[in-house]
Structures are given as C-alpha cells and as structure tokens.
Amino acid sequence: MIALMLALPVNSVGWMAGSIRHGTAPSAPLGIRMVAEKALNKAEAPSISWDSHTYVDEVPDSLVRDDDLGGNMDMRRRFEANCRRAQNEICKAISELDGVEFTQDVWTREGGGGGISRVLKDGNVFEKAGCSLSVVYGTMPQEALRSATQLNRAEGYAPGERVPFFACGLSSVMHPRNPMAPTMHFNYRYFETDGGVWWFGGGSDLTPSYLFEEDVRHFHQTYKDVCDKHDPTYYERFKKWADEYFLIKHRGETRGLGGIFFDDLNEKDPDTLFSFSRDCLDALIPAYVPLVAKHKDDDFTEEQKKWQQIRRGRYVEFNLVYDRGTVFGLKTGGRIESILMSLPETARWEYNHSPQPGSPESEIMDAFKNPREWC
C-alpha cells in the first residue's frame, strides 16, 4: 500500500485528499484515502513555532487564507471580521479615556494566519492595556488540545499524532494605574479541528483590588442582559463557570470577581452562537469603561498601591499556571509577546501576607474566597 501511494504523482495526492474532504472520492481504498488526507493536512496546517512569524508593515485585508478549502469558510471570515471591528472600537474607547494611543504590531505566517497586537503602555490611566487579534493555522499535540478545552476533542487520532486546527480569537487585558479602578480581561474565540469539529469559547471578567459592590453589579448585570437575550440559562451557567474557572487552586481564592466564561459551545447552530459572541464583545465598553472613568482619579495610599501589586501577583500566578489560553499558546508555539501580553508590568509577592481583619482588603478577600451572586 505504501509503495502504491509513493507511486502516485504529488498532484494526485492533493487531488485525492481534496476529493475525500469534499466527499467526491468514496471508492478510494481506505489506506490511500488516509494517507492522502494526512498529506493535505500537513500542507494546509504546518507546525508553528514561537519565531515563525514575519512582521509586515501593512495590515492584510484578511488573515484567513484564500485557498483554504476546509472547514466553515464563511464563519472563519465573519469571526475574524467581527474581531477586527471590536478591536478597533475597544481600542478607540480606551485611548479616548487614557489620552494615549495604542502601538500596533502586525505579523503573518507562511502557512497562513497571523495577528494584530495593540498595546498601550505608560498611559495616563492604564499602566498597560493590550488587545490582540490572532488567526492560527497549525497542528498541535493532543495534550495542547486537551489544555484548550474541557472535552476530549482528540478522539480518533492515533497516540502521538498531531491535530490540525484553525483558531481565531480576540483577547484583551487592561491594567489601570489606580488601585481603585479594576483590571478587566476578555477573550472570544472560534476553533475548528480537522474533520469538522468546531466550537466557540470566551468570556469577560472583572478583577478589582477593592470592592465597590455597585461596580461589580453593573458589570455582571450588563453581561446578564446579553445572556438573557440569547438564552435564559446562559448567565447562571456561565457565571458559575467563571467562578470555577478563575479559581487559583493553590490559594483557594478566585483571581477576581468573575463575570461569564464558556467553552466548547456548539449546542446551537454556528450563526446563533456567533451572534451571542458578537453581542458579548459589544457589551465590553459599556460594562467596563464607566468603571475606570469613575475611579481613575480616586485618591489612594502607598499601602493601597502595594495591595494592588499583591493582587496582580495572584493574576500572574493564575495566568502562568492555569489559564488555558496561555498554556495552549505555549504548547503550540505561539508568539510569546502575544501570549504574555496579559501580564501586568509590575506585581508583588510578600511572604505569608494576610490582610488585617475588618480592613477593605479583608473585605474583598472574603469575596475572592466565597463567590457571591451579584445580580
């Protein structure tokens, strides 16, 4: 069987694999079909590494490949276009609040895909704010796929076989200077693996250093309204999921005060789930920007700044140990600057630190250790 496969011209392999993918070669012997499919996967989804990107001066019209014959091409293009739109709107709103513009890096990869990273640093309001779009074609180890999802998406692959995939997502983290203003994170993504498996994931969450209950209620209510518009079960499910996902297990406390989080979402048709993802992105500006505007000029002490730095240390611990996006990026050879963009510029660790009983710091620690209902 191997000798027969090697005797086929290269263009025969490509034709056979393409015919298999589109269901037009049912009579091909199984062995030839399997080898042909793998040959096409190798050509379409090359391995990537941390330095396999090339910086470009002009932003391409699309980072989705024109010659991509697999998967849901319409959804891939729509999801990328929506991420670009949201990136522009969110960065504009943050820049207007801060008075400092984002810098931008654009890169592509030879096998397709690339990214647009925007970072605001040393701002008037934000110490660091990032918003990064990425489109990725590649193959990943099965352990990387398991780290990216709760379900076993690697069924049907032989031990050690790499999984071809497509992914597109928009991620952001905002770290304000003032400890009274909360940090915010969001990520919305669309995944496909070879063979037609697809799902949506994402969420938005709030990480304050000090507790202003009306702020947390505003953030949660904004996302509850979005969830209720699409499915009355979503907010309860996804709020609970966020509380569980953002748990720093070795500390017994959450990273922040949650929001919503979901993954492996393919229980409805893709258009319906795309609309939900789009509305979640659109909710970010009204959910978050007013909170920073409210607190950016609040007075604070040196001790309160130290507490903010300690909480940022917890942020770093979660991201490097538990965060699926960070682990997935590192395991699949992603661009390091984009993967670690979420980390704050400064953080603090104090040995055996514990807030004074009855203090504002102790008050929010109780909320970190005992997740509450906010709306």
BALOBA-1460 file (C-alpha; in Angstrom, 3 decimals):
// residues 375
<rec num="1" residu="m" x="0.000" y="0.000" z="0.000"/>
<rec num="2" residu="i" x="2.865" y="2.381" z="0.808"/>
<rec num="3" residu="a" x="4.581" y="1.628" z="-2.492"/>
<rec num="4" residu="l" x="1.350" y="2.340" z="-4.362"/>
<rec num="5" residu="m" x="0.956" y="5.620" z="-2.524"/>
<rec num="6" residu="l" x="4.517" y="6.705" z="-3.293"/>
<rec num="7" residu="a" x="3.975" y="5.912" z="-6.972"/>
<rec num="8" residu="l" x="1.186" y="8.476" z="-7.225"/>
<rec num="9" residu="p" x="2.216" y="11.879" z="-8.550"/>
<rec num="10" residu="v" x="2.197" y="14.654" z="-5.962"/>
<rec num="11" residu="n" x="-0.777" y="16.333" z="-7.594"/>
<rec num="12" residu="s" x="-2.657" y="13.019" z="-7.314"/>
<rec num="13" residu="v" x="-2.207" y="13.076" z="-3.553"/>
<rec num="14" residu="g" x="-3.564" y="16.598" z="-3.395"/>
<rec num="15" residu="w" x="-6.497" y="15.742" z="-5.637"/>
<rec num="16" residu="m" x="-7.294" y="12.602" z="-3.690"/>
<rec num="17" residu="a" x="-7.196" y="14.399" z="-0.354"/>
<rec num="18" residu="g" x="-9.297" y="17.251" z="-1.696"/>
<rec num="19" residu="s" x="-11.819" y="14.819" z="-3.147"/>
<rec num="20" residu="i" x="-12.023" y="12.956" z="0.153"/>
<rec num="21" residu="r" x="-12.597" y="16.172" z="2.086"/>
<rec num="22" residu="h" x="-15.443" y="17.167" z="-0.213"/>
<rec num="23" residu="g" x="-16.909" y="13.664" z="-0.360"/>
<rec num="24" residu="t" x="-16.266" y="13.016" z="-4.078"/>
<rec num="25" residu="a" x="-13.900" y="10.029" z="-3.823"/>
<rec num="26" residu="p" x="-15.818" y="7.334" z="-1.935"/>
<rec num="27" residu="s" x="-14.302" y="4.490" z="-3.938"/>
<rec num="28" residu="a" x="-10.680" y="5.206" z="-2.982"/>
<rec num="29" residu="p" x="-9.056" y="2.392" z="-0.964"/>
<rec num="30" residu="l" x="-9.106" y="3.274" z="2.729"/>
<rec num="31" residu="g" x="-5.320" y="3.240" z="3.138"/>
<rec num="32" residu="i" x="-4.783" y="5.621" z="0.225"/>
<rec num="33" residu="r" x="-7.530" y="7.890" z="1.479"/>
<rec num="34" residu="m" x="-5.975" y="8.084" z="4.966"/>
<rec num="35" residu="v" x="-2.502" y="8.870" z="3.647"/>
<rec num="36" residu="a" x="-3.877" y="11.410" z="1.177"/>
<rec num="37" residu="e" x="-5.869" y="13.149" z="3.901"/>
<rec num="38" residu="k" x="-2.772" y="13.367" z="6.094"/>
<rec num="39" residu="a" x="-0.746" y="14.728" z="3.183"/>
<rec num="40" residu="l" x="-3.229" y="17.545" z="2.703"/>
<rec num="41" residu="n" x="-3.383" y="18.237" z="6.421"/>
<rec num="42" residu="k" x="0.397" y="18.563" z="6.506"/>
<rec num="43" residu="a" x="0.348" y="21.011" z="3.617"/>
<rec num="44" residu="e" x="-2.521" y="23.079" z="4.992"/>
<rec num="45" residu="a" x="-1.602" y="23.072" z="8.671"/>
<rec num="46" residu="p" x="2.171" y="23.344" z="9.158"/>
<rec num="47" residu="s" x="3.750" y="23.245" z="12.566"/>
<rec num="48" residu="i" x="4.317" y="26.698" z="14.031"/>
<rec num="49" residu="s" x="6.898" y="27.927" z="16.494"/>
<rec num="50" residu="w" x="7.487" y="30.973" z="18.640"/>
<rec num="51" residu="d" x="9.650" y="32.630" z="15.923"/>
<rec num="52" residu="s" x="7.790" y="31.522" z="12.767"/>
<rec num="53" residu="h" x="6.036" y="34.856" z="12.270"/>
<rec num="54" residu="t" x="7.096" y="37.686" z="9.949"/>
<rec num="55" residu="y" x="6.360" y="41.319" z="10.755"/>
<rec num="56" residu="v" x="4.633" y="43.283" z="7.996"/>
<rec num="57" residu="d" x="4.017" y="46.999" z="7.563"/>
<rec num="58" residu="e" x="0.543" y="46.820" z="6.051"/>
<rec num="59" residu="v" x="-2.444" y="45.113" z="7.636"/>
<rec num="60" residu="p" x="-3.729" y="42.391" z="5.254"/>
<rec num="61" residu="d" x="-7.374" y="42.599" z="4.236"/>
<rec num="62" residu="s" x="-7.822" y="39.217" z="5.915"/>
<rec num="63" residu="l" x="-5.605" y="36.765" z="7.774"/>
<rec num="64" residu="v" x="-7.835" y="33.856" z="6.715"/>
<rec num="65" residu="r" x="-6.307" y="32.035" z="3.757"/>
<rec num="66" residu="d" x="-7.938" y="32.455" z="0.332"/>
<rec num="67" residu="d" x="-7.039" y="28.894" z="-0.703"/>
<rec num="68" residu="d" x="-8.452" y="27.253" z="2.404"/>
<rec num="69" residu="l" x="-10.858" y="24.560" z="1.225"/>
<rec num="70" residu="g" x="-11.608" y="23.037" z="4.609"/>
<rec num="71" residu="g" x="-13.957" y="23.963" z="7.410"/>
<rec num="72" residu="n" x="-16.618" y="26.633" z="7.603"/>
<rec num="73" residu="m" x="-15.020" y="29.359" z="5.497"/>
<rec num="74" residu="d" x="-17.900" y="31.783" z="5.906"/>
<rec num="75" residu="m" x="-17.731" y="31.575" z="9.708"/>
<rec num="76" residu="r" x="-13.964" y="31.888" z="9.742"/>
<rec num="77" residu="r" x="-14.131" y="35.113" z="7.747"/>
<rec num="78" residu="r" x="-17.083" y="36.540" z="9.676"/>
<rec num="79" residu="f" x="-15.492" y="35.801" z="13.037"/>
<rec num="80" residu="e" x="-12.217" y="37.458" z="12.036"/>
<rec num="81" residu="a" x="-14.039" y="40.498" z="10.634"/>
<rec num="82" residu="n" x="-16.037" y="40.883" z="13.835"/>
<rec num="83" residu="c" x="-12.894" y="40.607" z="15.959"/>
<rec num="84" residu="r" x="-11.250" y="43.343" z="13.888"/>
<rec num="85" residu="r" x="-14.277" y="45.587" z="14.269"/>
<rec num="86" residu="a" x="-14.396" y="45.058" z="18.027"/>
<rec num="87" residu="q" x="-10.642" y="45.588" z="18.372"/>
<rec num="88" residu="n" x="-10.938" y="48.964" z="16.630"/>
<rec num="89" residu="e" x="-13.888" y="50.093" z="18.755"/>
<rec num="90" residu="i" x="-12.450" y="48.937" z="22.087"/>
<rec num="91" residu="c" x="-9.003" y="50.422" z="21.474"/>
<rec num="92" residu="k" x="-10.606" y="53.710" z="20.417"/>
<rec num="93" residu="a" x="-12.678" y="53.876" z="23.628"/>
<rec num="94" residu="i" x="-9.683" y="53.082" z="25.846"/>
<rec num="95" residu="s" x="-7.428" y="55.583" z="24.058"/>
<rec num="96" residu="e" x="-10.041" y="58.315" z="24.415"/>
<rec num="97" residu="l" x="-10.231" y="57.634" z="28.161"/>
<rec num="98" residu="d" x="-6.458" y="57.495" z="28.612"/>
<rec num="99" residu="g" x="-5.225" y="60.151" z="26.184"/>
<rec num="100" residu="v" x="-2.501" y="57.803" z="24.856"/>
<rec num="101" residu="e" x="-2.688" y="55.796" z="21.631"/>
<rec num="102" residu="f" x="-2.058" y="52.079" z="21.245"/>
<rec num="103" residu="t" x="1.036" y="50.912" z="19.381"/>
<rec num="104" residu="q" x="0.468" y="48.159" z="16.826"/>
<rec num="105" residu="d" x="2.389" y="45.114" z="15.601"/>
<rec num="106" residu="v" x="1.174" y="43.130" z="12.585"/>
<rec num="107" residu="w" x="2.589" y="39.759" z="11.590"/>
<rec num="108" residu="t" x="1.843" y="36.864" z="9.276"/>
<rec num="109" residu="r" x="2.938" y="33.244" z="8.989"/>
<rec num="110" residu="e" x="3.993" y="31.409" z="5.853"/>
<rec num="111" residu="g" x="1.365" y="28.701" z="6.289"/>
<rec num="112" residu="g" x="-1.435" y="31.228" z="6.791"/>
<rec num="113" residu="g" x="-2.791" y="33.310" z="9.606"/>
<rec num="114" residu="g" x="-1.091" y="35.940" z="11.706"/>
<rec num="115" residu="g" x="-2.103" y="38.631" z="14.114"/>
<rec num="116" residu="i" x="-2.611" y="42.256" z="15.061"/>
<rec num="117" residu="s" x="-1.383" y="43.182" z="18.536"/>
<rec num="118" residu="r" x="-2.127" y="46.559" z="20.066"/>
<rec num="119" residu="v" x="-0.590" y="47.669" z="23.365"/>
<rec num="120" residu="l" x="-0.938" y="50.876" z="25.352"/>
<rec num="121" residu="k" x="1.778" y="51.323" z="27.961"/>
<rec num="122" residu="d" x="2.845" y="54.110" z="30.306"/>
<rec num="123" residu="g" x="-0.554" y="55.711" z="29.863"/>
<rec num="124" residu="n" x="-2.214" y="58.348" z="31.988"/>
<rec num="125" residu="v" x="-4.892" y="55.929" z="33.182"/>
<rec num="126" residu="f" x="-3.551" y="52.495" z="32.249"/>
<rec num="127" residu="e" x="-0.189" y="51.111" z="33.234"/>
<rec num="128" residu="k" x="-0.668" y="48.551" z="30.472"/>
<rec num="129" residu="a" x="-3.572" y="47.692" z="28.187"/>
<rec num="130" residu="g" x="-3.474" y="45.160" z="25.390"/>
<rec num="131" residu="c" x="-5.900" y="43.935" z="22.742"/>
<rec num="132" residu="s" x="-4.677" y="41.236" z="20.380"/>
<rec num="133" residu="l" x="-6.260" y="39.529" z="17.361"/>
<rec num="134" residu="s" x="-4.858" y="36.208" z="16.170"/>
<rec num="135" residu="v" x="-5.640" y="33.803" z="13.345"/>
<rec num="136" residu="v" x="-3.800" y="30.492" z="13.568"/>
<rec num="137" residu="y" x="-3.414" y="27.536" z="11.230"/>
<rec num="138" residu="g" x="-1.309" y="24.716" z="12.554"/>
<rec num="139" residu="t" x="-1.037" y="21.315" z="14.117"/>
<rec num="140" residu="m" x="-0.906" y="20.763" z="17.831"/>
<rec num="141" residu="p" x="-0.043" y="17.925" z="20.165"/>
<rec num="142" residu="q" x="-3.092" y="16.206" z="21.591"/>
<rec num="143" residu="e" x="-2.099" y="17.444" z="25.059"/>
<rec num="144" residu="a" x="-2.360" y="21.033" z="23.780"/>
<rec num="145" residu="l" x="-5.872" y="20.339" z="22.504"/>
<rec num="146" residu="r" x="-6.817" y="18.875" z="25.861"/>
<rec num="147" residu="s" x="-5.499" y="22.013" z="27.586"/>
<rec num="148" residu="a" x="-7.634" y="24.220" z="25.320"/>
<rec num="149" residu="t" x="-10.956" y="22.543" z="26.003"/>
<rec num="150" residu="q" x="-12.753" y="20.574" z="28.707"/>
<rec num="151" residu="l" x="-13.978" y="17.909" z="26.290"/>
<rec num="152" residu="n" x="-11.891" y="15.206" z="24.622"/>
<rec num="153" residu="r" x="-11.559" y="16.664" z="21.128"/>
<rec num="154" residu="a" x="-8.696" y="14.288" z="20.241"/>
<rec num="155" residu="e" x="-10.798" y="11.158" z="19.800"/>
<rec num="156" residu="g" x="-9.954" y="9.231" z="16.621"/>
<rec num="157" residu="y" x="-6.315" y="10.301" z="16.499"/>
<rec num="158" residu="a" x="-3.512" y="7.792" z="16.973"/>
<rec num="159" residu="p" x="-1.234" y="8.204" z="20.002"/>
<rec num="160" residu="g" x="1.306" y="10.930" z="19.264"/>
<rec num="161" residu="e" x="-0.498" y="12.119" z="16.121"/>
<rec num="162" residu="r" x="-0.762" y="15.904" z="15.849"/>
<rec num="163" residu="v" x="-4.161" y="17.516" z="15.390"/>
<rec num="164" residu="p" x="-4.637" y="20.044" z="12.528"/>
<rec num="165" residu="f" x="-6.616" y="23.088" z="13.658"/>
<rec num="166" residu="f" x="-7.820" y="26.587" z="12.841"/>
<rec num="167" residu="a" x="-8.368" y="29.198" z="15.539"/>
<rec num="168" residu="c" x="-9.341" y="32.847" z="15.570"/>
<rec num="169" residu="g" x="-9.714" y="34.991" z="18.649"/>
<rec num="170" residu="l" x="-9.595" y="38.421" z="20.213"/>
<rec num="171" residu="s" x="-8.059" y="38.784" z="23.676"/>
<rec num="172" residu="s" x="-7.621" y="41.778" z="25.938"/>
<rec num="173" residu="v" x="-6.375" y="42.704" z="29.396"/>
<rec num="174" residu="m" x="-6.489" y="46.206" z="30.886"/>
<rec num="175" residu="h" x="-4.391" y="47.073" z="33.974"/>
<rec num="176" residu="p" x="-5.215" y="50.568" z="35.336"/>
<rec num="177" residu="r" x="-2.752" y="52.555" z="37.431"/>
<rec num="178" residu="n" x="-5.194" y="53.488" z="40.182"/>
<rec num="179" residu="p" x="-5.809" y="50.592" z="42.625"/>
<rec num="180" residu="m" x="-9.447" y="51.685" z="42.947"/>
<rec num="181" residu="a" x="-10.015" y="51.015" z="39.226"/>
<rec num="182" residu="p" x="-10.487" y="47.336" z="38.294"/>
<rec num="183" residu="t" x="-8.492" y="45.214" z="35.892"/>
<rec num="184" residu="m" x="-10.514" y="43.593" z="33.102"/>
<rec num="185" residu="h" x="-9.936" y="40.611" z="30.839"/>
<rec num="186" residu="f" x="-11.868" y="39.187" z="27.912"/>
<rec num="187" residu="n" x="-11.311" y="36.569" z="25.250"/>
<rec num="188" residu="y" x="-13.638" y="35.410" z="22.491"/>
<rec num="189" residu="r" x="-12.562" y="32.645" z="20.132"/>
<rec num="190" residu="y" x="-13.666" y="30.235" z="17.423"/>
<rec num="191" residu="f" x="-11.984" y="26.836" z="16.940"/>
<rec num="192" residu="e" x="-12.106" y="24.160" z="14.284"/>
<rec num="193" residu="t" x="-10.182" y="20.906" z="14.169"/>
<rec num="194" residu="d" x="-9.759" y="18.681" z="11.135"/>
<rec num="195" residu="g" x="-12.825" y="16.579" z="10.472"/>
<rec num="196" residu="g" x="-15.445" y="19.261" z="11.023"/>
<rec num="197" residu="v" x="-15.353" y="19.635" z="14.819"/>
<rec num="198" residu="w" x="-15.989" y="23.261" z="15.838"/>
<rec num="199" residu="w" x="-16.812" y="25.284" z="18.932"/>
<rec num="200" residu="f" x="-16.982" y="28.791" z="20.390"/>
<rec num="201" residu="g" x="-15.437" y="29.922" z="23.643"/>
<rec num="202" residu="g" x="-14.972" y="33.108" z="25.569"/>
<rec num="203" residu="g" x="-15.893" y="35.326" z="28.448"/>
<rec num="204" residu="s" x="-15.349" y="38.657" z="30.196"/>
<rec num="205" residu="d" x="-14.291" y="39.028" z="33.826"/>
<rec num="206" residu="l" x="-13.515" y="41.759" z="36.337"/>
<rec num="207" residu="t" x="-10.564" y="41.808" z="38.749"/>
<rec num="208" residu="p" x="-10.770" y="44.674" z="41.250"/>
<rec num="209" residu="s" x="-8.351" y="45.233" z="44.109"/>
<rec num="210" residu="y" x="-11.014" y="46.981" z="46.210"/>
<rec num="211" residu="l" x="-14.673" y="46.146" z="46.464"/>
<rec num="212" residu="f" x="-17.239" y="48.597" z="45.132"/>
<rec num="213" residu="e" x="-20.350" y="46.448" z="45.045"/>
<rec num="214" residu="e" x="-22.253" y="48.743" z="42.676"/>
<rec num="215" residu="d" x="-19.420" y="48.410" z="40.129"/>
<rec num="216" residu="v" x="-19.429" y="44.621" z="40.264"/>
<rec num="217" residu="r" x="-23.212" y="44.541" z="39.986"/>
<rec num="218" residu="h" x="-23.043" y="46.835" z="36.935"/>
<rec num="219" residu="f" x="-20.504" y="44.599" z="35.188"/>
<rec num="220" residu="h" x="-22.444" y="41.420" z="35.921"/>
<rec num="221" residu="q" x="-25.827" y="42.927" z="35.044"/>
<rec num="222" residu="t" x="-24.522" y="44.112" z="31.679"/>
<rec num="223" residu="y" x="-23.500" y="40.570" z="30.794"/>
<rec num="224" residu="k" x="-26.619" y="39.030" z="32.293"/>
<rec num="225" residu="d" x="-28.662" y="41.216" z="29.950"/>
<rec num="226" residu="v" x="-26.683" y="39.877" z="26.985"/>
<rec num="227" residu="c" x="-27.034" y="36.293" z="28.169"/>
<rec num="228" residu="d" x="-30.773" y="36.627" z="28.805"/>
<rec num="229" residu="k" x="-31.272" y="37.980" z="25.284"/>
<rec num="230" residu="h" x="-29.888" y="34.734" z="23.848"/>
<rec num="231" residu="d" x="-30.742" y="32.058" z="26.400"/>
<rec num="232" residu="p" x="-32.248" y="32.413" z="29.894"/>
<rec num="233" residu="t" x="-29.934" y="29.683" z="31.206"/>
<rec num="234" residu="y" x="-26.707" y="31.274" z="29.997"/>
<rec num="235" residu="y" x="-25.925" y="33.736" z="32.782"/>
<rec num="236" residu="e" x="-26.351" y="31.284" z="35.648"/>
<rec num="237" residu="r" x="-24.313" y="28.641" z="33.811"/>
<rec num="238" residu="f" x="-21.556" y="30.926" z="32.590"/>
<rec num="239" residu="k" x="-21.269" y="32.947" z="35.818"/>
<rec num="240" residu="k" x="-20.781" y="29.700" z="37.776"/>
<rec num="241" residu="w" x="-18.317" y="28.514" z="35.140"/>
<rec num="242" residu="a" x="-16.298" y="31.731" z="35.544"/>
<rec num="243" residu="d" x="-16.202" y="31.352" z="39.342"/>
<rec num="244" residu="e" x="-14.876" y="27.809" z="38.928"/>
<rec num="245" residu="y" x="-12.515" y="28.509" z="36.032"/>
<rec num="246" residu="f" x="-10.779" y="31.528" z="37.593"/>
<rec num="247" residu="l" x="-10.070" y="29.722" z="40.866"/>
<rec num="248" residu="i" x="-6.413" y="29.823" z="41.909"/>
<rec num="249" residu="k" x="-6.457" y="26.304" z="43.297"/>
<rec num="250" residu="h" x="-3.223" y="26.514" z="45.269"/>
<rec num="251" residu="r" x="-4.508" y="29.670" z="47.020"/>
<rec num="252" residu="g" x="-8.135" y="28.672" z="47.492"/>
<rec num="253" residu="e" x="-9.295" y="32.014" z="46.095"/>
<rec num="254" residu="t" x="-10.503" y="33.375" z="42.775"/>
<rec num="255" residu="r" x="-8.413" y="35.683" z="40.583"/>
<rec num="256" residu="g" x="-11.135" y="38.312" z="40.649"/>
<rec num="257" residu="l" x="-14.903" y="38.678" z="40.973"/>
<rec num="258" residu="g" x="-15.830" y="36.860" z="37.818"/>
<rec num="259" residu="g" x="-18.245" y="37.634" z="35.047"/>
<rec num="260" residu="i" x="-19.010" y="34.987" z="32.447"/>
<rec num="261" residu="f" x="-16.943" y="32.183" z="30.948"/>
<rec num="262" residu="f" x="-17.897" y="29.492" z="28.428"/>
<rec num="263" residu="d" x="-16.108" y="26.951" z="26.280"/>
<rec num="264" residu="d" x="-16.894" y="24.024" z="23.950"/>
<rec num="265" residu="l" x="-20.062" y="25.822" z="22.918"/>
<rec num="266" residu="n" x="-21.602" y="24.091" z="19.881"/>
<rec num="267" residu="e" x="-25.022" y="23.140" z="21.210"/>
<rec num="268" residu="k" x="-26.761" y="25.527" z="18.780"/>
<rec num="269" residu="d" x="-26.146" y="26.392" z="15.142"/>
<rec num="270" residu="p" x="-22.991" y="28.431" z="14.377"/>
<rec num="271" residu="d" x="-24.872" y="31.589" z="13.329"/>
<rec num="272" residu="t" x="-26.743" y="31.730" z="16.631"/>
<rec num="273" residu="l" x="-23.587" y="31.279" z="18.680"/>
<rec num="274" residu="f" x="-21.731" y="33.813" z="16.554"/>
<rec num="275" residu="s" x="-24.428" y="36.379" z="17.379"/>
<rec num="276" residu="f" x="-24.016" y="35.669" z="21.089"/>
<rec num="277" residu="s" x="-20.235" y="36.047" z="20.859"/>
<rec num="278" residu="r" x="-20.650" y="39.305" z="18.913"/>
<rec num="279" residu="d" x="-23.039" y="40.768" z="21.496"/>
<rec num="280" residu="c" x="-20.685" y="39.824" z="24.339"/>
<rec num="281" residu="l" x="-17.881" y="41.757" z="22.648"/>
<rec num="282" residu="d" x="-20.178" y="44.725" z="22.096"/>
<rec num="283" residu="a" x="-21.040" y="44.763" z="25.815"/>
<rec num="284" residu="l" x="-17.437" y="45.277" z="26.899"/>
<rec num="285" residu="i" x="-17.277" y="49.059" z="26.521"/>
<rec num="286" residu="p" x="-20.483" y="49.838" z="28.461"/>
<rec num="287" residu="a" x="-19.680" y="47.171" z="31.086"/>
<rec num="288" residu="y" x="-16.132" y="48.292" z="31.853"/>
<rec num="289" residu="v" x="-15.124" y="51.753" z="30.649"/>
<rec num="290" residu="p" x="-17.501" y="53.657" z="33.002"/>
<rec num="291" residu="l" x="-15.949" y="51.880" z="35.996"/>
<rec num="292" residu="v" x="-12.441" y="53.054" z="35.130"/>
<rec num="293" residu="a" x="-13.672" y="56.552" z="34.329"/>
<rec num="294" residu="k" x="-15.331" y="56.637" z="37.762"/>
<rec num="295" residu="h" x="-12.195" y="55.672" z="39.719"/>
<rec num="296" residu="k" x="-9.192" y="56.753" z="37.647"/>
<rec num="297" residu="d" x="-8.683" y="59.920" z="39.739"/>
<rec num="298" residu="d" x="-9.530" y="58.489" z="43.177"/>
<rec num="299" residu="d" x="-7.082" y="59.189" z="45.981"/>
<rec num="300" residu="f" x="-5.053" y="56.224" z="47.241"/>
<rec num="301" residu="t" x="-2.210" y="55.489" z="49.645"/>
<rec num="302" residu="e" x="1.097" y="53.715" z="49.175"/>
<rec num="303" residu="e" x="-0.262" y="50.762" z="51.148"/>
<rec num="304" residu="q" x="-3.252" y="50.519" z="48.811"/>
<rec num="305" residu="k" x="-0.890" y="50.519" z="45.831"/>
<rec num="306" residu="k" x="1.058" y="47.667" z="47.441"/>
<rec num="307" residu="w" x="-2.169" y="45.694" z="47.829"/>
<rec num="308" residu="q" x="-2.917" y="46.204" z="44.143"/>
<rec num="309" residu="q" x="0.527" y="44.815" z="43.330"/>
<rec num="310" residu="i" x="-0.066" y="41.782" z="45.546"/>
<rec num="311" residu="r" x="-3.342" y="41.095" z="43.718"/>
<rec num="312" residu="r" x="-1.520" y="41.435" z="40.417"/>
<rec num="313" residu="g" x="0.845" y="38.769" z="41.678"/>
<rec num="314" residu="r" x="-2.171" y="36.494" z="42.032"/>
<rec num="315" residu="y" x="-3.141" y="37.441" z="38.475"/>
<rec num="316" residu="v" x="0.273" y="36.293" z="37.248"/>
<rec num="317" residu="e" x="0.032" y="33.025" z="39.187"/>
<rec num="318" residu="f" x="-3.293" y="32.131" z="37.602"/>
<rec num="319" residu="n" x="-2.246" y="33.044" z="34.069"/>
<rec num="320" residu="l" x="1.008" y="31.098" z="34.115"/>
<rec num="321" residu="v" x="-0.306" y="28.024" z="35.920"/>
<rec num="322" residu="y" x="-3.957" y="27.575" z="34.949"/>
<rec num="323" residu="d" x="-5.050" y="29.798" z="32.067"/>
<rec num="324" residu="r" x="-5.980" y="27.677" z="29.032"/>
<rec num="325" residu="g" x="-5.048" y="30.341" z="26.512"/>
<rec num="326" residu="t" x="-1.562" y="30.766" z="27.977"/>
<rec num="327" residu="v" x="-0.944" y="27.021" z="28.209"/>
<rec num="328" residu="f" x="-2.335" y="26.440" z="24.708"/>
<rec num="329" residu="g" x="-0.169" y="29.203" z="23.224"/>
<rec num="330" residu="l" x="2.993" y="27.897" z="24.844"/>
<rec num="331" residu="k" x="2.306" y="24.284" z="23.819"/>
<rec num="332" residu="t" x="1.551" y="25.185" z="20.184"/>
<rec num="333" residu="g" x="4.480" y="27.537" z="19.564"/>
<rec num="334" residu="g" x="2.530" y="30.783" z="19.649"/>
<rec num="335" residu="r" x="4.038" y="34.265" z="19.523"/>
<rec num="336" residu="i" x="5.465" y="34.847" z="23.001"/>
<rec num="337" residu="e" x="4.800" y="38.596" z="23.152"/>
<rec num="338" residu="s" x="1.139" y="37.996" z="22.363"/>
<rec num="339" residu="i" x="0.793" y="35.126" z="24.833"/>
<rec num="340" residu="l" x="2.316" y="37.079" z="27.725"/>
<rec num="341" residu="m" x="0.666" y="40.377" z="26.825"/>
<rec num="342" residu="s" x="-1.879" y="39.748" z="29.584"/>
<rec num="343" residu="l" x="0.687" y="40.027" z="32.374"/>
<rec num="344" residu="p" x="0.975" y="43.318" z="34.285"/>
<rec num="345" residu="e" x="4.193" y="45.311" z="34.050"/>
<rec num="346" residu="t" x="4.568" y="45.273" z="37.836"/>
<rec num="347" residu="a" x="3.483" y="42.821" z="40.545"/>
<rec num="348" residu="r" x="4.429" y="41.973" z="44.125"/>
<rec num="349" residu="w" x="4.833" y="38.921" z="46.318"/>
<rec num="350" residu="e" x="5.116" y="39.258" z="50.089"/>
<rec num="351" residu="y" x="5.887" y="36.280" z="52.267"/>
<rec num="352" residu="n" x="2.821" y="34.953" z="54.096"/>
<rec num="353" residu="h" x="0.871" y="38.165" z="53.579"/>
<rec num="354" residu="s" x="-2.564" y="38.381" z="55.165"/>
<rec num="355" residu="p" x="-4.825" y="41.473" z="55.259"/>
<rec num="356" residu="q" x="-5.870" y="42.946" z="58.593"/>
<rec num="357" residu="p" x="-9.282" y="41.723" z="59.827"/>
<rec num="358" residu="g" x="-12.016" y="44.256" z="59.146"/>
<rec num="359" residu="s" x="-9.969" y="46.117" z="56.519"/>
<rec num="360" residu="p" x="-11.133" y="46.852" z="52.953"/>
<rec num="361" residu="e" x="-8.528" y="44.333" z="51.789"/>
<rec num="362" residu="s" x="-10.031" y="41.691" z="54.083"/>
<rec num="363" residu="e" x="-13.497" y="42.535" z="52.768"/>
<rec num="364" residu="i" x="-12.631" y="41.772" z="49.157"/>
<rec num="365" residu="m" x="-10.612" y="38.694" z="50.165"/>
<rec num="366" residu="d" x="-13.842" y="37.258" z="51.542"/>
<rec num="367" residu="a" x="-15.427" y="37.745" z="48.109"/>
<rec num="368" residu="f" x="-12.428" y="36.047" z="46.465"/>
<rec num="369" residu="k" x="-12.767" y="33.054" z="48.782"/>
<rec num="370" residu="n" x="-16.566" y="32.906" z="48.777"/>
<rec num="371" residu="p" x="-18.020" y="33.755" z="45.328"/>
<rec num="372" residu="r" x="-21.207" y="35.814" z="45.561"/>
<rec num="373" residu="e" x="-24.273" y="36.404" z="43.458"/>
<rec num="374" residu="w" x="-24.217" y="39.935" z="42.040"/>
<rec num="375" residu="c" x="-27.493" y="40.163" z="40.175"/>
